[in-house]
Amino acid sequence: MTPRPGNGSDAAPSNGTAAARPNESEVVALDVTRVRTCGDRCRRVTANVTNTGTETIRNVTAETRIYAGDGRIWTRDHRFGNRSANASAERTARTELSLGERFRVVRNDGRVRIETTVRWTGGTATFTERRHVLD
């Protein structure tokens, strides 16, 4: 996962890593292209899923979960359909936390763990990133 600041982004460089079954992380790439603030407890995150393999992958979905400490504070699913070799699809998600969820982030020193699991027929790849989101 390699966020690229720009276009009004407040994204910081990522220390994300890919954790997947052997060679399956080579089939898909997840790229955060933009993070925009839409309020004190809100962010709009745009990301691309790319088939980096040589064959079409089918029934592609992505589930993103955000954790503060050990507790999940947000989740969202996206469908990408079938992706031919080298094809990308972009999605934007709005994350808005309740006051209680924001407080959990504050208690966790402003840090969250973001996990995105990309699934397709015959494969899975999970991408994990830790990010400081509060000043």
A tleap script that builds the chain and sets N, CA, C and O, in Angstrom:
source leaprc.protein.ff14SB
mol = sequence {
  NMET THR PRO ARG PRO GLY ASN GLY SER ASP
  ALA ALA PRO SER ASN GLY THR ALA ALA ALA
  ARG PRO ASN GLU SER GLU VAL VAL ALA LEU
  ASP VAL THR ARG VAL ARG THR CYS GLY ASP
  ARG CYS ARG ARG VAL THR ALA ASN VAL THR
  ASN THR GLY THR GLU THR ILE ARG ASN VAL
  THR ALA GLU THR ARG ILE TYR ALA GLY ASP
  GLY ARG ILE TRP THR ARG ASP HIE ARG PHE
  GLY ASN ARG SER ALA ASN ALA SER ALA GLU
  ARG THR ALA ARG THR GLU LEU SER LEU GLY
  GLU ARG PHE ARG VAL VAL ARG ASN ASP GLY
  ARG VAL ARG ILE GLU THR THR VAL ARG TRP
  THR GLY GLY THR ALA THR PHE THR GLU ARG
  ARG HIE VAL LEU CASP
}
set mol.1.N position { 0.854 -1.151 0.000 }
set mol.1.CA position { 0.000 0.000 0.000 }
set mol.1.C position { 0.900 1.213 0.000 }
set mol.1.O position { 1.694 1.376 0.927 }
set mol.2.N position { 0.812 2.062 -0.990 }
set mol.2.CA position { 1.674 3.215 -1.057 }
set mol.2.C position { 0.848 4.461 -1.318 }
set mol.2.O position { 0.594 4.795 -2.475 }
set mol.3.N position { 0.417 5.167 -0.254 }
set mol.3.CA position { -0.334 6.393 -0.469 }
set mol.3.C position { 0.528 7.420 -1.181 }
set mol.3.O position { 1.725 7.523 -0.915 }
set mol.4.N position { -0.070 8.173 -2.078 }
set mol.4.CA position { 0.627 9.227 -2.788 }
set mol.4.C position { -0.057 10.542 -2.472 }
set mol.4.O position { -1.139 10.804 -2.997 }
set mol.5.N position { 0.547 11.394 -1.615 }
set mol.5.CA position { -0.054 12.688 -1.322 }
set mol.5.C position { -0.164 13.519 -2.586 }
set mol.5.O position { 0.587 13.319 -3.541 }
set mol.6.N position { -1.084 14.433 -2.585 }
set mol.6.CA position { -1.290 15.335 -3.711 }
set mol.6.C position { -2.769 15.519 -3.962 }
set mol.6.O position { -3.591 14.846 -3.341 }
set mol.7.N position { -3.112 16.401 -4.845 }
set mol.7.CA position { -4.510 16.670 -5.164 }
set mol.7.C position { -5.326 16.998 -3.915 }
set mol.7.O position { -6.444 16.506 -3.758 }
set mol.8.N position { -4.776 17.823 -3.030 }
set mol.8.CA position { -5.503 18.192 -1.826 }
set mol.8.C position { -5.438 17.140 -0.744 }
set mol.8.O position { -6.220 17.189 0.205 }
set mol.9.N position { -4.542 16.203 -0.857 }
set mol.9.CA position { -4.450 15.095 0.086 }
set mol.9.C position { -3.780 15.517 1.370 }
set mol.9.O position { -2.907 16.384 1.374 }
set mol.10.N position { -4.198 14.892 2.472 }
set mol.10.CA position { -3.475 15.044 3.723 }
set mol.10.C position { -2.844 13.721 4.111 }
set mol.10.O position { -2.570 13.477 5.286 }
set mol.11.N position { -2.614 12.864 3.121 }
set mol.11.CA position { -2.057 11.529 3.382 }
set mol.11.C position { -0.588 11.639 3.750 }
set mol.11.O position { 0.165 12.409 3.154 }
set mol.12.N position { -0.199 10.854 4.745 }
set mol.12.CA position { 1.196 10.748 5.131 }
set mol.12.C position { 1.785 9.511 4.470 }
set mol.12.O position { 1.045 8.606 4.085 }
set mol.13.N position { 3.106 9.458 4.331 }
set mol.13.CA position { 3.694 8.252 3.760 }
set mol.13.C position { 3.288 7.021 4.559 }
set mol.13.O position { 3.141 7.079 5.780 }
set mol.14.N position { 3.116 5.940 3.875 }
set mol.14.CA position { 2.625 4.705 4.483 }
set mol.14.C position { 3.770 3.829 4.953 }
set mol.14.O position { 4.849 3.806 4.361 }
set mol.15.N position { 3.507 3.112 6.030 }
set mol.15.CA position { 4.412 2.043 6.413 }
set mol.15.C position { 3.681 0.720 6.258 }
set mol.15.O position { 3.960 -0.241 6.975 }
set mol.16.N position { 2.741 0.674 5.314 }
set mol.16.CA position { 1.928 -0.510 5.086 }
set mol.16.C position { 2.738 -1.634 4.479 }
set mol.16.O position { 3.744 -1.413 3.804 }
set mol.17.N position { 2.279 -2.831 4.732 }
set mol.17.CA position { 2.928 -4.003 4.161 }
set mol.17.C position { 1.857 -4.930 3.618 }
set mol.17.O position { 0.719 -4.923 4.088 }
set mol.18.N position { 2.223 -5.720 2.636 }
set mol.18.CA position { 1.310 -6.713 2.098 }
set mol.18.C position { 1.553 -8.029 2.809 }
set mol.18.O position { 2.690 -8.484 2.937 }
set mol.19.N position { 0.478 -8.626 3.265 }
set mol.19.CA position { 0.585 -9.954 3.880 }
set mol.19.C position { -0.423 -10.841 3.173 }
set mol.19.O position { -1.629 -10.638 3.305 }
set mol.20.N position { 0.052 -11.804 2.440 }
set mol.20.CA position { -0.839 -12.651 1.659 }
set mol.20.C position { -0.238 -14.038 1.565 }
set mol.20.O position { 0.922 -14.261 1.912 }
set mol.21.N position { -1.057 -14.970 1.084 }
set mol.21.CA position { -0.516 -16.297 0.810 }
set mol.21.C position { 0.582 -16.156 -0.240 }
set mol.21.O position { 0.550 -15.205 -1.021 }
set mol.22.N position { 1.544 -17.062 -0.287 }
set mol.22.CA position { 2.668 -16.932 -1.219 }
set mol.22.C position { 2.222 -16.632 -2.645 }
set mol.22.O position { 1.347 -17.307 -3.187 }
set mol.23.N position { 2.826 -15.622 -3.240 }
set mol.23.CA position { 2.630 -15.187 -4.632 }
set mol.23.C position { 1.288 -14.530 -4.907 }
set mol.23.O position { 1.119 -13.940 -5.974 }
set mol.24.N position { 0.330 -14.604 -3.996 }
set mol.24.CA position { -0.966 -14.000 -4.298 }
set mol.24.C position { -0.929 -12.483 -4.196 }
set mol.24.O position { -1.715 -11.813 -4.866 }
set mol.25.N position { -0.036 -11.913 -3.375 }
set mol.25.CA position { 0.075 -10.466 -3.337 }
set mol.25.C position { 0.613 -9.932 -4.657 }
set mol.25.O position { 0.501 -8.736 -4.927 }
set mol.26.N position { 1.200 -10.801 -5.487 }
set mol.26.CA position { 1.688 -10.398 -6.800 }
set mol.26.C position { 0.559 -10.324 -7.819 }
set mol.26.O position { 0.756 -9.801 -8.916 }
set mol.27.N position { -0.613 -10.833 -7.481 }
set mol.27.CA position { -1.745 -10.842 -8.411 }
set mol.27.C position { -2.530 -9.534 -8.332 }
set mol.27.O position { -3.091 -9.086 -9.333 }
set mol.28.N position { -2.572 -8.921 -7.150 }
set mol.28.CA position { -3.289 -7.659 -6.995 }
set mol.28.C position { -2.407 -6.637 -6.289 }
set mol.28.O position { -1.522 -6.983 -5.506 }
set mol.29.N position { -2.674 -5.370 -6.590 }
set mol.29.CA position { -2.021 -4.261 -5.900 }
set mol.29.C position { -3.116 -3.345 -5.370 }
set mol.29.O position { -4.147 -3.156 -6.014 }
set mol.30.N position { -2.886 -2.789 -4.212 }
set mol.30.CA position { -3.802 -1.826 -3.610 }
set mol.30.C position { -3.033 -0.530 -3.447 }
set mol.30.O position { -1.970 -0.509 -2.828 }
set mol.31.N position { -3.564 0.553 -4.000 }
set mol.31.CA position { -2.867 1.833 -4.011 }
set mol.31.C position { -3.814 2.927 -3.533 }
set mol.31.O position { -4.793 3.238 -4.211 }
set mol.32.N position { -3.532 3.513 -2.373 }
set mol.32.CA position { -4.315 4.648 -1.881 }
set mol.32.C position { -3.823 5.880 -2.630 }
set mol.32.O position { -2.649 6.239 -2.537 }
set mol.33.N position { -4.713 6.523 -3.368 }
set mol.33.CA position { -4.312 7.651 -4.201 }
set mol.33.C position { -4.658 9.002 -3.607 }
set mol.33.O position { -4.084 10.016 -4.004 }
set mol.34.N position { -5.599 9.035 -2.650 }
set mol.34.CA position { -6.007 10.322 -2.098 }
set mol.34.C position { -6.703 10.116 -0.758 }
set mol.34.O position { -7.495 9.190 -0.587 }
set mol.35.N position { -6.391 11.002 0.193 }
set mol.35.CA position { -7.100 11.064 1.464 }
set mol.35.C position { -7.449 12.525 1.686 }
set mol.35.O position { -6.567 13.382 1.744 }
set mol.36.N position { -8.730 12.801 1.808 }
set mol.36.CA position { -9.181 14.184 2.017 }
set mol.36.C position { -9.980 14.289 3.300 }
set mol.36.O position { -10.776 13.409 3.630 }
set mol.37.N position { -9.757 15.375 4.016 }
set mol.37.CA position { -10.516 15.645 5.233 }
set mol.37.C position { -11.870 16.205 4.847 }
set mol.37.O position { -11.960 17.107 4.014 }
set mol.38.N position { -12.928 15.670 5.452 }
set mol.38.CA position { -14.284 16.181 5.191 }
set mol.38.C position { -14.967 16.541 6.523 }
set mol.38.O position { -16.193 16.629 6.592 }
set mol.39.N position { -14.180 16.743 7.552 }
set mol.39.CA position { -14.680 17.093 8.876 }
set mol.39.C position { -13.748 16.540 9.930 }
set mol.39.O position { -12.816 15.795 9.623 }
set mol.40.N position { -14.004 16.911 11.188 }
set mol.40.CA position { -13.147 16.498 12.290 }
set mol.40.C position { -13.089 14.980 12.442 }
set mol.40.O position { -12.053 14.435 12.823 }
set mol.41.N position { -14.192 14.294 12.146 }
set mol.41.CA position { -14.263 12.834 12.291 }
set mol.41.C position { -14.462 12.140 10.960 }
set mol.41.O position { -14.868 10.979 10.925 }
set mol.42.N position { -14.184 12.824 9.867 }
set mol.42.CA position { -14.514 12.304 8.537 }
set mol.42.C position { -13.324 12.406 7.588 }
set mol.42.O position { -12.598 13.400 7.581 }
set mol.43.N position { -13.140 11.355 6.786 }
set mol.43.CA position { -12.143 11.339 5.706 }
set mol.43.C position { -12.777 10.686 4.489 }
set mol.43.O position { -13.604 9.782 4.607 }
set mol.44.N position { -12.369 11.165 3.310 }
set mol.44.CA position { -12.718 10.525 2.043 }
set mol.44.C position { -11.436 9.904 1.506 }
set mol.44.O position { -10.449 10.600 1.267 }
set mol.45.N position { -11.460 8.588 1.320 }
set mol.45.CA position { -10.268 7.857 0.894 }
set mol.45.C position { -10.541 7.239 -0.472 }
set mol.45.O position { -11.538 6.543 -0.662 }
set mol.46.N position { -9.650 7.500 -1.414 }
set mol.46.CA position { -9.754 6.934 -2.754 }
set mol.46.C position { -8.612 5.954 -2.954 }
set mol.46.O position { -7.453 6.262 -2.675 }
set mol.47.N position { -8.959 4.761 -3.444 }
set mol.47.CA position { -7.954 3.718 -3.650 }
set mol.47.C position { -8.237 2.975 -4.954 }
set mol.47.O position { -9.373 2.917 -5.426 }
set mol.48.N position { -7.182 2.415 -5.513 }
set mol.48.CA position { -7.261 1.579 -6.713 }
set mol.48.C position { -6.911 0.148 -6.366 }
set mol.48.O position { -5.993 -0.103 -5.585 }
set mol.49.N position { -7.642 -0.791 -6.946 }
set mol.49.CA position { -7.270 -2.199 -6.939 }
set mol.49.C position { -6.879 -2.536 -8.367 }
set mol.49.O position { -7.644 -2.296 -9.302 }
set mol.50.N position { -5.683 -3.094 -8.534 }
set mol.50.CA position { -5.166 -3.413 -9.863 }
set mol.50.C position { -4.833 -4.892 -9.946 }
set mol.50.O position { -4.201 -5.452 -9.050 }
set mol.51.N position { -5.266 -5.517 -11.034 }
set mol.51.CA position { -4.856 -6.891 -11.329 }
set mol.51.C position { -3.468 -6.795 -11.948 }
set mol.51.O position { -3.327 -6.371 -13.095 }
set mol.52.N position { -2.446 -7.185 -11.197 }
set mol.52.CA position { -1.076 -7.132 -11.688 }
set mol.52.C position { -0.633 -8.464 -12.289 }
set mol.52.O position { 0.515 -8.623 -12.705 }
set mol.53.N position { -1.560 -9.414 -12.326 }
set mol.53.CA position { -1.253 -10.724 -12.897 }
set mol.53.C position { -1.390 -10.728 -14.404 }
set mol.53.O position { -1.567 -9.683 -15.030 }
set mol.54.N position { -1.307 -11.911 -14.974 }
set mol.54.CA position { -1.340 -12.060 -16.436 }
set mol.54.C position { -2.667 -12.623 -16.938 }
set mol.54.O position { -2.874 -12.740 -18.146 }
set mol.55.N position { -3.573 -12.974 -16.009 }
set mol.55.CA position { -4.869 -13.522 -16.388 }
set mol.55.C position { -5.986 -12.748 -15.701 }
set mol.55.O position { -5.753 -12.083 -14.692 }
set mol.56.N position { -7.187 -12.832 -16.240 }
set mol.56.CA position { -8.347 -12.197 -15.621 }
set mol.56.C position { -8.622 -12.828 -14.267 }
set mol.56.O position { -8.571 -14.048 -14.110 }
set mol.57.N position { -8.915 -11.971 -13.287 }
set mol.57.CA position { -9.367 -12.473 -11.989 }
set mol.57.C position { -10.846 -12.129 -11.875 }
set mol.57.O position { -11.279 -11.061 -12.310 }
set mol.58.N position { -11.616 -13.035 -11.289 }
set mol.58.CA position { -13.068 -12.920 -11.286 }
set mol.58.C position { -13.627 -12.687 -9.886 }
set mol.58.O position { -13.053 -13.106 -8.880 }
set mol.59.N position { -14.778 -11.997 -9.861 }
set mol.59.CA position { -15.515 -11.762 -8.614 }
set mol.59.C position { -14.652 -11.069 -7.564 }
set mol.59.O position { -14.573 -11.519 -6.421 }
set mol.60.N position { -14.013 -9.984 -7.953 }
set mol.60.CA position { -13.100 -9.277 -7.060 }
set mol.60.C position { -13.898 -8.409 -6.085 }
set mol.60.O position { -14.757 -7.624 -6.488 }
set mol.61.N position { -13.596 -8.567 -4.797 }
set mol.61.CA position { -14.196 -7.741 -3.750 }
set mol.61.C position { -13.079 -7.265 -2.831 }
set mol.61.O position { -11.993 -7.844 -2.795 }
set mol.62.N position { -13.367 -6.201 -2.089 }
set mol.62.CA position { -12.425 -5.715 -1.081 }
set mol.62.C position { -13.210 -5.342 0.165 }
set mol.62.O position { -14.246 -4.681 0.093 }
set mol.63.N position { -12.701 -5.776 1.300 }
set mol.63.CA position { -13.282 -5.401 2.586 }
set mol.63.C position { -12.211 -4.645 3.360 }
set mol.63.O position { -11.115 -5.159 3.582 }
set mol.64.N position { -12.534 -3.417 3.771 }
set mol.64.CA position { -11.602 -2.612 4.557 }
set mol.64.C position { -12.133 -2.491 5.970 }
set mol.64.O position { -13.312 -2.211 6.191 }
set mol.65.N position { -11.230 -2.709 6.933 }
set mol.65.CA position { -11.558 -2.600 8.349 }
set mol.65.C position { -10.562 -1.652 8.985 }
set mol.65.O position { -9.367 -1.705 8.695 }
set mol.66.N position { -11.062 -0.776 9.863 }
set mol.66.CA position { -10.192 0.143 10.596 }
set mol.66.C position { -10.318 -0.189 12.078 }
set mol.66.O position { -11.419 -0.353 12.605 }
set mol.67.N position { -9.152 -0.286 12.746 }
set mol.67.CA position { -9.088 -0.631 14.163 }
set mol.67.C position { -8.392 0.482 14.931 }
set mol.67.O position { -7.437 1.081 14.438 }
set mol.68.N position { -8.869 0.753 16.130 }
set mol.68.CA position { -8.171 1.589 17.109 }
set mol.68.C position { -7.851 0.659 18.268 }
set mol.68.O position { -8.759 0.200 18.960 }
set mol.69.N position { -6.583 0.379 18.487 }
set mol.69.CA position { -6.220 -0.659 19.451 }
set mol.69.C position { -6.700 -1.993 18.905 }
set mol.69.O position { -6.459 -2.317 17.743 }
set mol.70.N position { -7.379 -2.764 19.744 }
set mol.70.CA position { -7.892 -4.058 19.314 }
set mol.70.C position { -9.325 -4.012 18.812 }
set mol.70.O position { -9.839 -5.025 18.338 }
set mol.71.N position { -9.985 -2.858 18.904 }
set mol.71.CA position { -11.394 -2.780 18.528 }
set mol.71.C position { -11.628 -2.223 17.137 }
set mol.71.O position { -11.016 -1.231 16.740 }
set mol.72.N position { -12.526 -2.874 16.395 }
set mol.72.CA position { -12.878 -2.399 15.057 }
set mol.72.C position { -13.794 -1.188 15.197 }
set mol.72.O position { -14.750 -1.204 15.971 }
set mol.73.N position { -13.485 -0.128 14.430 }
set mol.73.CA position { -14.302 1.085 14.501 }
set mol.73.C position { -14.983 1.412 13.173 }
set mol.73.O position { -15.831 2.303 13.121 }
set mol.74.N position { -14.622 0.700 12.092 }
set mol.74.CA position { -15.237 0.997 10.793 }
set mol.74.C position { -14.987 -0.175 9.856 }
set mol.74.O position { -13.949 -0.832 9.927 }
set mol.75.N position { -15.964 -0.432 8.966 }
set mol.75.CA position { -15.777 -1.453 7.935 }
set mol.75.C position { -16.593 -1.078 6.702 }
set mol.75.O position { -17.631 -0.426 6.807 }
set mol.76.N position { -16.112 -1.495 5.537 }
set mol.76.CA position { -16.823 -1.224 4.281 }
set mol.76.C position { -16.421 -2.268 3.265 }
set mol.76.O position { -15.258 -2.670 3.209 }
set mol.77.N position { -17.380 -2.717 2.454 }
set mol.77.CA position { -17.139 -3.666 1.365 }
set mol.77.C position { -17.331 -2.973 0.025 }
set mol.77.O position { -18.187 -2.101 -0.119 }
set mol.78.N position { -16.528 -3.367 -0.949 }
set mol.78.CA position { -16.660 -2.880 -2.321 }
set mol.78.C position { -16.582 -4.059 -3.272 }
set mol.78.O position { -15.872 -5.030 -3.013 }
set mol.79.N position { -17.308 -3.972 -4.367 }
set mol.79.CA position { -17.258 -4.992 -5.429 }
set mol.79.C position { -16.560 -4.377 -6.640 }
set mol.79.O position { -16.809 -3.230 -7.012 }
set mol.80.N position { -15.686 -5.169 -7.239 }
set mol.80.CA position { -14.929 -4.717 -8.408 }
set mol.80.C position { -15.203 -5.559 -9.643 }
set mol.80.O position { -14.689 -5.259 -10.721 }
set mol.81.N position { -16.007 -6.612 -9.504 }
set mol.81.CA position { -16.323 -7.459 -10.652 }
set mol.81.C position { -15.112 -8.230 -11.138 }
set mol.81.O position { -14.270 -8.652 -10.346 }
set mol.82.N position { -15.032 -8.407 -12.441 }
set mol.82.CA position { -13.895 -9.098 -13.051 }
set mol.82.C position { -12.879 -8.056 -13.497 }
set mol.82.O position { -13.250 -6.998 -14.005 }
set mol.83.N position { -11.603 -8.354 -13.306 }
set mol.83.CA position { -10.519 -7.444 -13.689 }
set mol.83.C position { -9.575 -8.198 -14.609 }
set mol.83.O position { -8.977 -9.201 -14.220 }
set mol.84.N position { -9.449 -7.701 -15.837 }
set mol.84.CA position { -8.505 -8.316 -16.766 }
set mol.84.C position { -7.085 -7.942 -16.355 }
set mol.84.O position { -6.890 -7.073 -15.505 }
set mol.85.N position { -6.099 -8.595 -16.954 }
set mol.85.CA position { -4.700 -8.325 -16.620 }
set mol.85.C position { -4.398 -6.841 -16.769 }
set mol.85.O position { -4.751 -6.233 -17.779 }
set mol.86.N position { -3.748 -6.257 -15.773 }
set mol.86.CA position { -3.343 -4.848 -15.727 }
set mol.86.C position { -4.499 -3.865 -15.590 }
set mol.86.O position { -4.279 -2.656 -15.667 }
set mol.87.N position { -5.718 -4.344 -15.389 }
set mol.87.CA position { -6.861 -3.441 -15.246 }
set mol.87.C position { -6.998 -2.984 -13.795 }
set mol.87.O position { -6.784 -3.754 -12.859 }
set mol.88.N position { -7.359 -1.718 -13.637 }
set mol.88.CA position { -7.570 -1.119 -12.314 }
set mol.88.C position { -9.010 -0.671 -12.178 }
set mol.88.O position { -9.706 -0.430 -13.164 }
set mol.89.N position { -9.437 -0.565 -10.937 }
set mol.89.CA position { -10.743 0.016 -10.627 }
set mol.89.C position { -10.569 0.881 -9.394 }
set mol.89.O position { -9.905 0.483 -8.437 }
set mol.90.N position { -11.164 2.058 -9.415 }
set mol.90.CA position { -11.036 3.020 -8.326 }
set mol.90.C position { -12.336 3.111 -7.545 }
set mol.90.O position { -13.421 3.070 -8.126 }
set mol.91.N position { -12.228 3.235 -6.234 }
set mol.91.CA position { -13.386 3.439 -5.366 }
set mol.91.C position { -13.026 4.495 -4.333 }
set mol.91.O position { -11.875 4.609 -3.911 }
set mol.92.N position { -14.038 5.270 -3.933 }
set mol.92.CA position { -13.883 6.250 -2.865 }
set mol.92.C position { -14.849 5.893 -1.755 }
set mol.92.O position { -16.024 5.618 -1.997 }
set mol.93.N position { -14.340 5.902 -0.537 }
set mol.93.CA position { -15.170 5.609 0.632 }
set mol.93.C position { -15.075 6.780 1.599 }
set mol.93.O position { -14.016 7.384 1.770 }
set mol.94.N position { -16.190 7.082 2.219 }
set mol.94.CA position { -16.233 8.118 3.245 }
set mol.94.C position { -16.246 7.420 4.599 }
set mol.94.O position { -17.129 6.610 4.881 }
set mol.95.N position { -15.269 7.737 5.427 }
set mol.95.CA position { -15.225 7.190 6.773 }
set mol.95.C position { -15.612 8.301 7.731 }
set mol.95.O position { -14.971 9.351 7.766 }
set mol.96.N position { -16.651 8.071 8.499 }
set mol.96.CA position { -17.068 9.050 9.496 }
set mol.96.C position { -17.287 8.319 10.809 }
set mol.96.O position { -18.125 7.423 10.908 }
set mol.97.N position { -16.524 8.714 11.807 }
set mol.97.CA position { -16.566 8.058 13.101 }
set mol.97.C position { -17.529 8.771 14.042 }
set mol.97.O position { -17.716 9.985 13.957 }
set mol.98.N position { -18.127 8.010 14.928 }
set mol.98.CA position { -18.939 8.597 15.990 }
set mol.98.C position { -17.997 9.257 16.996 }
set mol.98.O position { -16.782 9.075 16.913 }
set mol.99.N position { -18.535 10.011 17.931 }
set mol.99.CA position { -17.704 10.617 18.969 }
set mol.99.C position { -16.998 9.544 19.791 }
set mol.99.O position { -15.829 9.701 20.144 }
set mol.100.N position { -17.703 8.453 20.097 }
set mol.100.CA position { -17.108 7.355 20.853 }
set mol.100.C position { -15.968 6.696 20.098 }
set mol.100.O position { -14.936 6.374 20.685 }
set mol.101.N position { -16.149 6.491 18.791 }
set mol.101.CA position { -15.093 5.882 17.974 }
set mol.101.C position { -13.880 6.807 17.887 }
set mol.101.O position { -12.736 6.358 17.966 }
set mol.102.N position { -14.145 8.100 17.725 }
set mol.102.CA position { -13.036 9.075 17.689 }
set mol.102.C position { -12.288 9.054 19.011 }
set mol.102.O position { -11.060 9.128 19.028 }
set mol.103.N position { -13.012 8.955 20.118 }
set mol.103.CA position { -12.374 8.906 21.431 }
set mol.103.C position { -11.468 7.680 21.541 }
set mol.103.O position { -10.398 7.756 22.145 }
set mol.104.N position { -11.886 6.553 20.964 }
set mol.104.CA position { -11.046 5.347 20.964 }
set mol.104.C position { -9.749 5.590 20.199 }
set mol.104.O position { -8.693 5.091 20.589 }
set mol.105.N position { -9.824 6.359 19.106 }
set mol.105.CA position { -8.615 6.703 18.347 }
set mol.105.C position { -7.723 7.609 19.200 }
set mol.105.O position { -6.508 7.414 19.248 }
set mol.106.N position { -8.319 8.593 19.869 }
set mol.106.CA position { -7.547 9.489 20.740 }
set mol.106.C position { -6.835 8.679 21.819 }
set mol.106.O position { -5.652 8.896 22.080 }
set mol.107.N position { -7.550 7.748 22.446 }
set mol.107.CA position { -6.957 6.906 23.498 }
set mol.107.C position { -5.852 6.006 22.947 }
set mol.107.O position { -5.016 5.522 23.710 }
set mol.108.N position { -5.839 5.780 21.650 }
set mol.108.CA position { -4.816 4.955 20.997 }
set mol.108.C position { -3.715 5.852 20.404 }
set mol.108.O position { -3.097 5.496 19.401 }
set mol.109.N position { -3.478 6.998 21.020 }
set mol.109.CA position { -2.454 7.958 20.585 }
set mol.109.C position { -2.674 8.445 19.161 }
set mol.109.O position { -1.709 8.774 18.470 }
set mol.110.N position { -3.918 8.497 18.709 }
set mol.110.CA position { -4.234 9.003 17.377 }
set mol.110.C position { -3.884 8.048 16.252 }
set mol.110.O position { -3.828 8.443 15.087 }
set mol.111.N position { -3.651 6.797 16.599 }
set mol.111.CA position { -3.223 5.816 15.594 }
set mol.111.C position { -4.325 4.805 15.290 }
set mol.111.O position { -5.108 4.428 16.163 }
set mol.112.N position { -4.366 4.374 14.021 }
set mol.112.CA position { -5.286 3.324 13.594 }
set mol.112.C position { -4.507 2.293 12.787 }
set mol.112.O position { -3.424 2.564 12.269 }
set mol.113.N position { -5.093 1.104 12.697 }
set mol.113.CA position { -4.588 0.038 11.812 }
set mol.113.C position { -5.661 -0.177 10.757 }
set mol.113.O position { -6.829 -0.378 11.091 }
set mol.114.N position { -5.279 -0.137 9.502 }
set mol.114.CA position { -6.206 -0.306 8.388 }
set mol.114.C position { -5.857 -1.620 7.699 }
set mol.114.O position { -4.720 -1.828 7.275 }
set mol.115.N position { -6.845 -2.501 7.594 }
set mol.115.CA position { -6.651 -3.778 6.914 }
set mol.115.C position { -7.640 -3.874 5.761 }
set mol.115.O position { -8.842 -3.679 5.944 }
set mol.116.N position { -7.135 -4.171 4.595 }
set mol.116.CA position { -7.988 -4.389 3.433 }
set mol.116.C position { -7.694 -5.775 2.884 }
set mol.116.O position { -6.554 -6.102 2.554 }
set mol.117.N position { -8.748 -6.587 2.792 }
set mol.117.CA position { -8.621 -7.919 2.223 }
set mol.117.C position { -9.288 -7.913 0.861 }
set mol.117.O position { -10.488 -7.668 0.742 }
set mol.118.N position { -8.489 -8.188 -0.171 }
set mol.118.CA position { -8.992 -8.294 -1.541 }
set mol.118.C position { -9.175 -9.778 -1.815 }
set mol.118.O position { -8.251 -10.573 -1.637 }
set mol.119.N position { -10.382 -10.145 -2.251 }
set mol.119.CA position { -10.690 -11.545 -2.566 }
set mol.119.C position { -11.119 -11.650 -4.025 }
set mol.119.O position { -11.740 -10.736 -4.568 }
set mol.120.N position { -10.789 -12.754 -4.638 }
set mol.120.CA position { -11.239 -13.088 -5.980 }
set mol.120.C position { -11.342 -14.598 -6.047 }
set mol.120.O position { -10.816 -15.298 -5.182 }
set mol.121.N position { -12.016 -15.102 -7.065 }
set mol.121.CA position { -12.157 -16.543 -7.199 }
set mol.121.C position { -10.775 -17.168 -7.230 }
set mol.121.O position { -10.002 -16.949 -8.162 }
set mol.122.N position { -10.471 -17.953 -6.195 }
set mol.122.CA position { -9.191 -18.645 -6.131 }
set mol.122.C position { -8.083 -17.915 -5.404 }
set mol.122.O position { -6.963 -18.423 -5.356 }
set mol.123.N position { -8.346 -16.725 -4.823 }
set mol.123.CA position { -7.244 -16.043 -4.154 }
set mol.123.C position { -7.673 -14.978 -3.162 }
set mol.123.O position { -8.814 -14.516 -3.163 }
set mol.124.N position { -6.735 -14.606 -2.323 }
set mol.124.CA position { -6.935 -13.583 -1.300 }
set mol.124.C position { -5.603 -12.890 -1.041 }
set mol.124.O position { -4.555 -13.535 -1.024 }
set mol.125.N position { -5.646 -11.587 -0.840 }
set mol.125.CA position { -4.462 -10.839 -0.411 }
set mol.125.C position { -4.923 -9.810 0.616 }
set mol.125.O position { -5.930 -9.131 0.413 }
set mol.126.N position { -4.183 -9.696 1.722 }
set mol.126.CA position { -4.523 -8.734 2.765 }
set mol.126.C position { -3.404 -7.710 2.881 }
set mol.126.O position { -2.228 -8.065 2.956 }
set mol.127.N position { -3.783 -6.438 2.896 }
set mol.127.CA position { -2.857 -5.322 3.001 }
set mol.127.C position { -3.112 -4.626 4.334 }
set mol.127.O position { -4.258 -4.331 4.674 }
set mol.128.N position { -2.050 -4.366 5.087 }
set mol.128.CA position { -2.173 -3.748 6.402 }
set mol.128.C position { -1.324 -2.486 6.450 }
set mol.128.O position { -0.187 -2.456 5.980 }
set mol.129.N position { -1.906 -1.454 7.027 }
set mol.129.CA position { -1.208 -0.180 7.168 }
set mol.129.C position { -1.506 0.391 8.544 }
set mol.129.O position { -2.643 0.332 9.011 }
set mol.130.N position { -0.494 0.941 9.189 }
set mol.130.CA position { -0.686 1.669 10.438 }
set mol.130.C position { -0.491 3.142 10.127 }
set mol.130.O position { 0.441 3.523 9.419 }
set mol.131.N position { -1.391 3.976 10.670 }
set mol.131.CA position { -1.365 5.392 10.317 }
set mol.131.C position { -1.723 6.245 11.521 }
set mol.131.O position { -2.622 5.913 12.294 }
set mol.132.N position { -1.005 7.345 11.665 }
set mol.132.CA position { -1.349 8.340 12.684 }
set mol.132.C position { -2.355 9.298 12.031 }
set mol.132.O position { -2.031 9.936 11.029 }
set mol.133.N position { -3.566 9.406 12.583 }
set mol.133.CA position { -4.624 10.179 11.920 }
set mol.133.C position { -5.055 11.420 12.686 }
set mol.133.O position { -5.815 12.232 12.159 }
set mol.134.N position { -4.584 11.584 13.921 }
set mol.134.CA position { -4.939 12.760 14.715 }
set mol.134.C position { -3.676 13.496 15.150 }
set mol.134.O position { -2.671 12.875 15.496 }
set mol.135.N position { -3.741 14.812 15.129 }
set mol.135.CA position { -2.608 15.618 15.606 }
set mol.135.C position { -2.679 15.819 17.094 }
set mol.135.O position { -1.809 16.472 17.671 }
savepdb mol mol.pdb
quit
